[in-house]
Amino acid sequence: MRQPIPLRHLATACLLSLAALWPGARAAQPIVAGSLADSPPMIADAGHGRPLRGVLVDLAAAMSRYLPAPIEFRPQASAGLLAALHSHRIDVAFTLMHDTSAREQRVDFIDFFHLGTRLLVRHGNPQHVKDLHSLCGKAVATLRGSTQLDLVTRASEWCTARRKPPLTVLQFARVAQARRQLRAGHVVALLGDSPAMLYLAHNTDGGHLFALAGPEYQPVPVGIAVPRNRPKLREELQVALQKVIDDGSYLKILRRYGVQGGAVHAARIDAGAAS
């Protein structure tokens, strides 16, 4: 006499059949977010195989509560982010990417923060850096593919127009590489996003190695970059960000890291062109 099939096996078979007939029954794939992962306190690699941490990581976790799939970070070099996005190796770029008119021709942005650019110098400012115009004839570091390149290009043009030597610009894939050049004295300043430069000034060697110099430049929105042919994903992310703003967890996250000064009050799309 044939043995009856256990109920648990029947249940498993039914679930497998449903999954085959109804793809929505399968586990949702994560939203893969490319990010430059060495910009503390916004996002950074904790080292030794530990997870990423920072404002963006906490914000993504909060937004994931309102999304059909969780956001999962994948470290990516700054210069390769848009290429990775358009080749579908990542779904979005969730990093400190400035929302500019030029970039809006290629992607849409869900703007989540405001920041600018600051100059980081050696503690005590031995080269007496006051602003970009005081850097004529000197070497500076910045990130490859960043909007800071436009700043140093215009500063060089200002110098040459006044018959002064232009800036020498060294470009790096990671903030850590540029920081080492400043530490070794190979450059006199590092141009980077305000929160990261502020963090380095206050936390490297107990705040005794680096300092900020000059004013803040380029105060613009930064946003989650989404391919323009994925309007549904853009809408889902915008709704999730707005819900996080509305439930208070957005501002709580920013305050946790001391960057509440860059808070936005609404999840806007492509606000950079209007800023």
Number of C-alpha atoms within 10 A of each C-alpha: 3 4 5 6 8 8 9 9 10 11 11 11 12 12 14 14 11 14 14 12 10 10 10 10 12 12 10 11 11 15 18 20 24 27 25 26 25 20 23 21 20 23 22 20 17 14 8 6 7 8 11 18 17 21 21 24 21 18 21 20 15 21 25 20 14 17 18 16 15 18 24 18 24 16 16 19 18 23 16 14 24 21 11 17 20 16 9 12 14 22 22 28 27 28 25 26 24 26 27 20 14 10 17 19 9 15 21 23 31 25 25 26 22 22 22 19 22 26 27 28 29 24 15 13 16 9 13 13 19 14 15 24 16 15 23 20 14 16 18 26 28 26 23 18 17 20 18 21 18 11 15 22 15 15 20 22 17 18 20 15 11 9 10 13 16 23 24 17 18 17 17 20 18 19 25 12 14 23 23 12 18 22 16 10 13 15 21 23 31 26 25 24 26 23 23 20 26 20 19 22 21 15 13 12 10 10 13 13 17 26 21 24 20 14 12 15 19 16 16 22 28 25 27 27 30 26 20 16 11 12 12 10 18 21 13 14 23 22 18 21 25 18 19 22 21 13 10 10 16 24 20 15 19 22 14 11 15 14 20 16 13 20 17 16 13 16 22 18 19 23 20 22 13 9 11
